[in-house]
Amino acid sequence: MNEKKATYYYELAAMRGAVDARFNLGNIEYRLGNFDRAVKHYMIAISSGDNDSLETFKKNTPRAL
């Protein structure tokens, strides 16, 4: 699968309110090392009630924060 194309469509879906797309964008940004952007995506998804984003955020965030 073309990751650039997938990211594009996740972004479109996220702008329209798709919580799963926000979670997926957070995962992509985290994998690319863009931790600030990943956190922003996770936090938007968490505020919409997404438990997967919450668990991923808790698992990948250093305790010092």
PDB file of N, CA, C and O in Angstrom, chain B, residues numbered from 101:
ATOM      1  N   MET B 101       0.842  -1.188   0.000  1.00  0.00           N
ATOM      2  CA  MET B 101       0.000   0.000   0.000  1.00  0.00           C
ATOM      3  C   MET B 101       0.883   1.245   0.000  1.00  0.00           C
ATOM      4  O   MET B 101       1.928   1.271   0.651  1.00  0.00           O
ATOM      5  N   ASN B 102       0.478   2.234  -0.703  1.00  0.00           N
ATOM      6  CA  ASN B 102       1.201   3.483  -0.785  1.00  0.00           C
ATOM      7  C   ASN B 102       0.923   4.309   0.472  1.00  0.00           C
ATOM      8  O   ASN B 102      -0.193   4.788   0.677  1.00  0.00           O
ATOM      9  N   GLU B 103       1.953   4.468   1.309  1.00  0.00           N
ATOM     10  CA  GLU B 103       1.754   5.153   2.601  1.00  0.00           C
ATOM     11  C   GLU B 103       1.423   6.633   2.427  1.00  0.00           C
ATOM     12  O   GLU B 103       0.648   7.178   3.213  1.00  0.00           O
ATOM     13  N   LYS B 104       1.984   7.291   1.428  1.00  0.00           N
ATOM     14  CA  LYS B 104       1.651   8.699   1.192  1.00  0.00           C
ATOM     15  C   LYS B 104       0.172   8.853   0.847  1.00  0.00           C
ATOM     16  O   LYS B 104      -0.496   9.769   1.326  1.00  0.00           O
ATOM     17  N   LYS B 105      -0.319   7.964   0.026  1.00  0.00           N
ATOM     18  CA  LYS B 105      -1.725   8.016  -0.370  1.00  0.00           C
ATOM     19  C   LYS B 105      -2.622   7.707   0.837  1.00  0.00           C
ATOM     20  O   LYS B 105      -3.649   8.357   1.036  1.00  0.00           O
ATOM     21  N   ALA B 106      -2.230   6.724   1.627  1.00  0.00           N
ATOM     22  CA  ALA B 106      -2.999   6.380   2.827  1.00  0.00           C
ATOM     23  C   ALA B 106      -3.037   7.563   3.789  1.00  0.00           C
ATOM     24  O   ALA B 106      -4.087   7.886   4.346  1.00  0.00           O
ATOM     25  N   THR B 107      -1.884   8.206   3.981  1.00  0.00           N
ATOM     26  CA  THR B 107      -1.824   9.368   4.872  1.00  0.00           C
ATOM     27  C   THR B 107      -2.745  10.475   4.377  1.00  0.00           C
ATOM     28  O   THR B 107      -3.446  11.106   5.168  1.00  0.00           O
ATOM     29  N   TYR B 108      -2.741  10.706   3.097  1.00  0.00           N
ATOM     30  CA  TYR B 108      -3.613  11.726   2.506  1.00  0.00           C
ATOM     31  C   TYR B 108      -5.083  11.441   2.832  1.00  0.00           C
ATOM     32  O   TYR B 108      -5.815  12.336   3.254  1.00  0.00           O
ATOM     33  N   TYR B 109      -5.498  10.219   2.639  1.00  0.00           N
ATOM     34  CA  TYR B 109      -6.897   9.883   2.892  1.00  0.00           C
ATOM     35  C   TYR B 109      -7.225   9.869   4.394  1.00  0.00           C
ATOM     36  O   TYR B 109      -8.340  10.208   4.791  1.00  0.00           O
ATOM     37  N   TYR B 110      -6.258   9.479   5.219  1.00  0.00           N
ATOM     38  CA  TYR B 110      -6.463   9.585   6.672  1.00  0.00           C
ATOM     39  C   TYR B 110      -6.642  11.041   7.076  1.00  0.00           C
ATOM     40  O   TYR B 110      -7.484  11.355   7.917  1.00  0.00           O
ATOM     41  N   GLU B 111      -5.853  11.930   6.480  1.00  0.00           N
ATOM     42  CA  GLU B 111      -5.984  13.355   6.792  1.00  0.00           C
ATOM     43  C   GLU B 111      -7.356  13.885   6.396  1.00  0.00           C
ATOM     44  O   GLU B 111      -7.977  14.634   7.150  1.00  0.00           O
ATOM     45  N   LEU B 112      -7.824  13.499   5.220  1.00  0.00           N
ATOM     46  CA  LEU B 112      -9.166  13.922   4.792  1.00  0.00           C
ATOM     47  C   LEU B 112     -10.234  13.420   5.758  1.00  0.00           C
ATOM     48  O   LEU B 112     -11.129  14.165   6.156  1.00  0.00           O
ATOM     49  N   ALA B 113     -10.125  12.154   6.126  1.00  0.00           N
ATOM     50  CA  ALA B 113     -11.101  11.572   7.045  1.00  0.00           C
ATOM     51  C   ALA B 113     -11.021  12.226   8.418  1.00  0.00           C
ATOM     52  O   ALA B 113     -12.049  12.477   9.048  1.00  0.00           O
ATOM     53  N   ALA B 114      -9.815  12.503   8.884  1.00  0.00           N
ATOM     54  CA  ALA B 114      -9.638  13.131  10.198  1.00  0.00           C
ATOM     55  C   ALA B 114     -10.257  14.527  10.223  1.00  0.00           C
ATOM     56  O   ALA B 114     -10.868  14.921  11.216  1.00  0.00           O
ATOM     57  N   MET B 115     -10.101  15.264   9.146  1.00  0.00           N
ATOM     58  CA  MET B 115     -10.688  16.606   9.069  1.00  0.00           C
ATOM     59  C   MET B 115     -12.215  16.549   9.097  1.00  0.00           C
ATOM     60  O   MET B 115     -12.877  17.517   9.472  1.00  0.00           O
ATOM     61  N   ARG B 116     -12.754  15.416   8.701  1.00  0.00           N
ATOM     62  CA  ARG B 116     -14.211  15.248   8.720  1.00  0.00           C
ATOM     63  C   ARG B 116     -14.701  14.587  10.002  1.00  0.00           C
ATOM     64  O   ARG B 116     -15.886  14.287  10.141  1.00  0.00           O
ATOM     65  N   GLY B 117     -13.770  14.361  10.949  1.00  0.00           N
ATOM     66  CA  GLY B 117     -14.169  13.872  12.255  1.00  0.00           C
ATOM     67  C   GLY B 117     -13.994  12.388  12.505  1.00  0.00           C
ATOM     68  O   GLY B 117     -14.484  11.886  13.517  1.00  0.00           O
ATOM     69  N   ALA B 118     -13.319  11.667  11.629  1.00  0.00           N
ATOM     70  CA  ALA B 118     -13.127  10.235  11.823  1.00  0.00           C
ATOM     71  C   ALA B 118     -12.035   9.996  12.873  1.00  0.00           C
ATOM     72  O   ALA B 118     -10.858  10.263  12.635  1.00  0.00           O
ATOM     73  N   VAL B 119     -12.446   9.492  14.027  1.00  0.00           N
ATOM     74  CA  VAL B 119     -11.539   9.294  15.150  1.00  0.00           C
ATOM     75  C   VAL B 119     -10.491   8.239  14.828  1.00  0.00           C
ATOM     76  O   VAL B 119      -9.329   8.398  15.202  1.00  0.00           O
ATOM     77  N   ASP B 120     -10.872   7.171  14.146  1.00  0.00           N
ATOM     78  CA  ASP B 120      -9.911   6.124  13.773  1.00  0.00           C
ATOM     79  C   ASP B 120      -8.807   6.680  12.872  1.00  0.00           C
ATOM     80  O   ASP B 120      -7.657   6.249  12.956  1.00  0.00           O
ATOM     81  N   ALA B 121      -9.155   7.625  12.021  1.00  0.00           N
ATOM     82  CA  ALA B 121      -8.156   8.238  11.147  1.00  0.00           C
ATOM     83  C   ALA B 121      -7.155   9.037  11.981  1.00  0.00           C
ATOM     84  O   ALA B 121      -5.958   9.027  11.691  1.00  0.00           O
ATOM     85  N   ARG B 122      -7.637   9.727  13.014  1.00  0.00           N
ATOM     86  CA  ARG B 122      -6.730  10.463  13.918  1.00  0.00           C
ATOM     87  C   ARG B 122      -5.764   9.501  14.591  1.00  0.00           C
ATOM     88  O   ARG B 122      -4.568   9.776  14.682  1.00  0.00           O
ATOM     89  N   PHE B 123      -6.283   8.377  15.062  1.00  0.00           N
ATOM     90  CA  PHE B 123      -5.442   7.365  15.706  1.00  0.00           C
ATOM     91  C   PHE B 123      -4.376   6.871  14.731  1.00  0.00           C
ATOM     92  O   PHE B 123      -3.206   6.758  15.095  1.00  0.00           O
ATOM     93  N   ASN B 124      -4.775   6.580  13.504  1.00  0.00           N
ATOM     94  CA  ASN B 124      -3.831   6.095  12.498  1.00  0.00           C
ATOM     95  C   ASN B 124      -2.788   7.156  12.148  1.00  0.00           C
ATOM     96  O   ASN B 124      -1.617   6.832  11.951  1.00  0.00           O
ATOM     97  N   LEU B 125      -3.200   8.410  12.070  1.00  0.00           N
ATOM     98  CA  LEU B 125      -2.242   9.475  11.806  1.00  0.00           C
ATOM     99  C   LEU B 125      -1.251   9.613  12.963  1.00  0.00           C
ATOM    100  O   LEU B 125      -0.063   9.852  12.746  1.00  0.00           O
ATOM    101  N   GLY B 126      -1.745   9.462  14.181  1.00  0.00           N
ATOM    102  CA  GLY B 126      -0.855   9.481  15.340  1.00  0.00           C
ATOM    103  C   GLY B 126       0.177   8.376  15.253  1.00  0.00           C
ATOM    104  O   GLY B 126       1.353   8.598  15.541  1.00  0.00           O
ATOM    105  N   ASN B 127      -0.246   7.201  14.864  1.00  0.00           N
ATOM    106  CA  ASN B 127       0.678   6.071  14.720  1.00  0.00           C
ATOM    107  C   ASN B 127       1.722   6.333  13.639  1.00  0.00           C
ATOM    108  O   ASN B 127       2.902   6.031  13.818  1.00  0.00           O
ATOM    109  N   ILE B 128       1.283   6.892  12.524  1.00  0.00           N
ATOM    110  CA  ILE B 128       2.210   7.193  11.428  1.00  0.00           C
ATOM    111  C   ILE B 128       3.238   8.227  11.880  1.00  0.00           C
ATOM    112  O   ILE B 128       4.436   8.053  11.656  1.00  0.00           O
ATOM    113  N   GLU B 129       2.775   9.296  12.512  1.00  0.00           N
ATOM    114  CA  GLU B 129       3.692  10.345  12.966  1.00  0.00           C
ATOM    115  C   GLU B 129       4.658   9.809  14.022  1.00  0.00           C
ATOM    116  O   GLU B 129       5.837  10.163  14.026  1.00  0.00           O
ATOM    117  N   TYR B 130       4.167   8.967  14.904  1.00  0.00           N
ATOM    118  CA  TYR B 130       5.033   8.375  15.929  1.00  0.00           C
ATOM    119  C   TYR B 130       6.118   7.522  15.277  1.00  0.00           C
ATOM    120  O   TYR B 130       7.287   7.601  15.655  1.00  0.00           O
ATOM    121  N   ARG B 131       5.735   6.722  14.317  1.00  0.00           N
ATOM    122  CA  ARG B 131       6.680   5.856  13.615  1.00  0.00           C
ATOM    123  C   ARG B 131       7.736   6.673  12.860  1.00  0.00           C
ATOM    124  O   ARG B 131       8.880   6.239  12.725  1.00  0.00           O
ATOM    125  N   LEU B 132       7.352   7.851  12.371  1.00  0.00           N
ATOM    126  CA  LEU B 132       8.281   8.720  11.650  1.00  0.00           C
ATOM    127  C   LEU B 132       9.147   9.565  12.587  1.00  0.00           C
ATOM    128  O   LEU B 132      10.058  10.262  12.140  1.00  0.00           O
ATOM    129  N   GLY B 133       8.859   9.498  13.885  1.00  0.00           N
ATOM    130  CA  GLY B 133       9.639  10.263  14.852  1.00  0.00           C
ATOM    131  C   GLY B 133       9.118  11.660  15.109  1.00  0.00           C
ATOM    132  O   GLY B 133       9.781  12.456  15.774  1.00  0.00           O
ATOM    133  N   ASN B 134       7.935  11.972  14.589  1.00  0.00           N
ATOM    134  CA  ASN B 134       7.300  13.279  14.795  1.00  0.00           C
ATOM    135  C   ASN B 134       6.400  13.197  16.028  1.00  0.00           C
ATOM    136  O   ASN B 134       5.174  13.162  15.924  1.00  0.00           O
ATOM    137  N   PHE B 135       7.042  13.167  17.196  1.00  0.00           N
ATOM    138  CA  PHE B 135       6.309  12.886  18.424  1.00  0.00           C
ATOM    139  C   PHE B 135       5.308  13.979  18.792  1.00  0.00           C
ATOM    140  O   PHE B 135       4.225  13.676  19.294  1.00  0.00           O
ATOM    141  N   ASP B 136       5.653  15.242  18.551  1.00  0.00           N
ATOM    142  CA  ASP B 136       4.714  16.325  18.852  1.00  0.00           C
ATOM    143  C   ASP B 136       3.447  16.199  18.018  1.00  0.00           C
ATOM    144  O   ASP B 136       2.341  16.370  18.529  1.00  0.00           O
ATOM    145  N   ARG B 137       3.608  15.904  16.750  1.00  0.00           N
ATOM    146  CA  ARG B 137       2.438  15.736  15.878  1.00  0.00           C
ATOM    147  C   ARG B 137       1.632  14.510  16.264  1.00  0.00           C
ATOM    148  O   ARG B 137       0.401  14.525  16.226  1.00  0.00           O
ATOM    149  N   ALA B 138       2.341  13.438  16.640  1.00  0.00           N
ATOM    150  CA  ALA B 138       1.645  12.219  17.071  1.00  0.00           C
ATOM    151  C   ALA B 138       0.784  12.513  18.287  1.00  0.00           C
ATOM    152  O   ALA B 138      -0.373  12.100  18.348  1.00  0.00           O
ATOM    153  N   VAL B 139       1.350  13.232  19.263  1.00  0.00           N
ATOM    154  CA  VAL B 139       0.602  13.561  20.483  1.00  0.00           C
ATOM    155  C   VAL B 139      -0.638  14.380  20.149  1.00  0.00           C
ATOM    156  O   VAL B 139      -1.705  14.148  20.718  1.00  0.00           O
ATOM    157  N   LYS B 140      -0.512  15.323  19.242  1.00  0.00           N
ATOM    158  CA  LYS B 140      -1.673  16.142  18.858  1.00  0.00           C
ATOM    159  C   LYS B 140      -2.792  15.275  18.283  1.00  0.00           C
ATOM    160  O   LYS B 140      -3.960  15.450  18.629  1.00  0.00           O
ATOM    161  N   HIS B 141      -2.430  14.343  17.407  1.00  0.00           N
ATOM    162  CA  HIS B 141      -3.448  13.461  16.833  1.00  0.00           C
ATOM    163  C   HIS B 141      -4.078  12.577  17.913  1.00  0.00           C
ATOM    164  O   HIS B 141      -5.297  12.417  17.968  1.00  0.00           O
ATOM    165  N   TYR B 142      -3.224  12.007  18.770  1.00  0.00           N
ATOM    166  CA  TYR B 142      -3.752  11.159  19.847  1.00  0.00           C
ATOM    167  C   TYR B 142      -4.681  11.947  20.763  1.00  0.00           C
ATOM    168  O   TYR B 142      -5.736  11.445  21.151  1.00  0.00           O
ATOM    169  N   MET B 143      -4.302  13.171  21.110  1.00  0.00           N
ATOM    170  CA  MET B 143      -5.117  13.964  22.041  1.00  0.00           C
ATOM    171  C   MET B 143      -6.480  14.316  21.437  1.00  0.00           C
ATOM    172  O   MET B 143      -7.488  14.327  22.143  1.00  0.00           O
ATOM    173  N   ILE B 144      -6.509  14.598  20.150  1.00  0.00           N
ATOM    174  CA  ILE B 144      -7.800  14.873  19.497  1.00  0.00           C
ATOM    175  C   ILE B 144      -8.674  13.624  19.544  1.00  0.00           C
ATOM    176  O   ILE B 144      -9.868  13.702  19.835  1.00  0.00           O
ATOM    177  N   ALA B 145      -8.071  12.475  19.256  1.00  0.00           N
ATOM    178  CA  ALA B 145      -8.832  11.220  19.292  1.00  0.00           C
ATOM    179  C   ALA B 145      -9.276  10.893  20.713  1.00  0.00           C
ATOM    180  O   ALA B 145     -10.401  10.437  20.922  1.00  0.00           O
ATOM    181  N   ILE B 146      -8.404  11.122  21.691  1.00  0.00           N
ATOM    182  CA  ILE B 146      -8.753  10.862  23.091  1.00  0.00           C
ATOM    183  C   ILE B 146      -9.923  11.733  23.526  1.00  0.00           C
ATOM    184  O   ILE B 146     -10.829  11.268  24.217  1.00  0.00           O
ATOM    185  N   SER B 147      -9.901  12.999  23.117  1.00  0.00           N
ATOM    186  CA  SER B 147     -10.993  13.900  23.501  1.00  0.00           C
ATOM    187  C   SER B 147     -12.322  13.478  22.883  1.00  0.00           C
ATOM    188  O   SER B 147     -13.385  13.886  23.351  1.00  0.00           O
ATOM    189  N   SER B 148     -12.261  12.664  21.836  1.00  0.00           N
ATOM    190  CA  SER B 148     -13.474  12.127  21.218  1.00  0.00           C
ATOM    191  C   SER B 148     -13.850  10.762  21.780  1.00  0.00           C
ATOM    192  O   SER B 148     -14.801  10.131  21.321  1.00  0.00           O
ATOM    193  N   GLY B 149     -13.088  10.312  22.785  1.00  0.00           N
ATOM    194  CA  GLY B 149     -13.434   9.066  23.465  1.00  0.00           C
ATOM    195  C   GLY B 149     -12.759   7.814  22.938  1.00  0.00           C
ATOM    196  O   GLY B 149     -13.211   6.706  23.226  1.00  0.00           O
ATOM    197  N   ASP B 150     -11.688   7.963  22.175  1.00  0.00           N
ATOM    198  CA  ASP B 150     -11.020   6.801  21.597  1.00  0.00           C
ATOM    199  C   ASP B 150     -10.075   6.157  22.611  1.00  0.00           C
ATOM    200  O   ASP B 150      -9.052   6.742  22.968  1.00  0.00           O
ATOM    201  N   ASN B 151     -10.415   4.961  23.071  1.00  0.00           N
ATOM    202  CA  ASN B 151      -9.609   4.252  24.065  1.00  0.00           C
ATOM    203  C   ASN B 151      -8.301   3.728  23.493  1.00  0.00           C
ATOM    204  O   ASN B 151      -7.310   3.659  24.221  1.00  0.00           O
ATOM    205  N   ASP B 152      -8.259   3.356  22.216  1.00  0.00           N
ATOM    206  CA  ASP B 152      -7.012   2.891  21.603  1.00  0.00           C
ATOM    207  C   ASP B 152      -5.957   3.998  21.641  1.00  0.00           C
ATOM    208  O   ASP B 152      -4.789   3.737  21.929  1.00  0.00           O
ATOM    209  N   SER B 153      -6.367   5.221  21.352  1.00  0.00           N
ATOM    210  CA  SER B 153      -5.430   6.345  21.400  1.00  0.00           C
ATOM    211  C   SER B 153      -4.947   6.584  22.821  1.00  0.00           C
ATOM    212  O   SER B 153      -3.769   6.866  23.041  1.00  0.00           O
ATOM    213  N   LEU B 154      -5.845   6.473  23.778  1.00  0.00           N
ATOM    214  CA  LEU B 154      -5.469   6.671  25.171  1.00  0.00           C
ATOM    215  C   LEU B 154      -4.445   5.638  25.609  1.00  0.00           C
ATOM    216  O   LEU B 154      -3.440   5.991  26.227  1.00  0.00           O
ATOM    217  N   GLU B 155      -4.679   4.376  25.301  1.00  0.00           N
ATOM    218  CA  GLU B 155      -3.757   3.310  25.698  1.00  0.00           C
ATOM    219  C   GLU B 155      -2.409   3.456  24.990  1.00  0.00           C
ATOM    220  O   GLU B 155      -1.361   3.249  25.603  1.00  0.00           O
ATOM    221  N   THR B 156      -2.433   3.808  23.715  1.00  0.00           N
ATOM    222  CA  THR B 156      -1.193   4.007  22.968  1.00  0.00           C
ATOM    223  C   THR B 156      -0.420   5.186  23.538  1.00  0.00           C
ATOM    224  O   THR B 156       0.801   5.121  23.680  1.00  0.00           O
ATOM    225  N   PHE B 157      -1.112   6.243  23.860  1.00  0.00           N
ATOM    226  CA  PHE B 157      -0.489   7.432  24.439  1.00  0.00           C
ATOM    227  C   PHE B 157       0.157   7.092  25.778  1.00  0.00           C
ATOM    228  O   PHE B 157       1.295   7.485  26.033  1.00  0.00           O
ATOM    229  N   LYS B 158      -0.551   6.372  26.625  1.00  0.00           N
ATOM    230  CA  LYS B 158      -0.009   5.994  27.935  1.00  0.00           C
ATOM    231  C   LYS B 158       1.205   5.098  27.789  1.00  0.00           C
ATOM    232  O   LYS B 158       2.169   5.229  28.543  1.00  0.00           O
ATOM    233  N   LYS B 159       1.169   4.193  26.832  1.00  0.00           N
ATOM    234  CA  LYS B 159       2.265   3.235  26.639  1.00  0.00           C
ATOM    235  C   LYS B 159       3.523   3.905  26.086  1.00  0.00           C
ATOM    236  O   LYS B 159       4.636   3.516  26.439  1.00  0.00           O
ATOM    237  N   ASN B 160       3.355   4.905  25.224  1.00  0.00           N
ATOM    238  CA  ASN B 160       4.489   5.494  24.523  1.00  0.00           C
ATOM    239  C   ASN B 160       4.983   6.819  25.087  1.00  0.00           C
ATOM    240  O   ASN B 160       5.960   7.375  24.587  1.00  0.00           O
ATOM    241  N   THR B 161       4.321   7.332  26.121  1.00  0.00           N
ATOM    242  CA  THR B 161       4.721   8.598  26.699  1.00  0.00           C
ATOM    243  C   THR B 161       5.638   8.364  27.887  1.00  0.00           C
ATOM    244  O   THR B 161       5.314   7.571  28.770  1.00  0.00           O
ATOM    245  N   PRO B 162       6.780   9.043  27.922  1.00  0.00           N
ATOM    246  CA  PRO B 162       7.669   8.889  29.081  1.00  0.00           C
ATOM    247  C   PRO B 162       6.974   9.319  30.364  1.00  0.00           C
ATOM    248  O   PRO B 162       6.149  10.234  30.355  1.00  0.00           O
ATOM    249  N   ARG B 163       7.305   8.664  31.456  1.00  0.00           N
ATOM    250  CA  ARG B 163       6.694   8.949  32.753  1.00  0.00           C
ATOM    251  C   ARG B 163       6.973  10.370  33.226  1.00  0.00           C
ATOM    252  O   ARG B 163       6.194  10.912  34.010  1.00  0.00           O
ATOM    253  N   ALA B 164       8.072  10.992  32.769  1.00  0.00           N
ATOM    254  CA  ALA B 164       8.449  12.328  33.236  1.00  0.00           C
ATOM    255  C   ALA B 164       7.477  13.405  32.779  1.00  0.00           C
ATOM    256  O   ALA B 164       7.434  14.489  33.361  1.00  0.00           O
ATOM    257  N   LEU B 165       6.704  13.119  31.751  1.00  0.00           N
ATOM    258  CA  LEU B 165       5.749  14.125  31.281  1.00  0.00           C
ATOM    259  C   LEU B 165       4.586  14.120  32.145  1.00  0.00           C
ATOM    260  O   LEU B 165       3.654  14.895  31.929  1.00  0.00           O
TER     261      LEU B 165
END
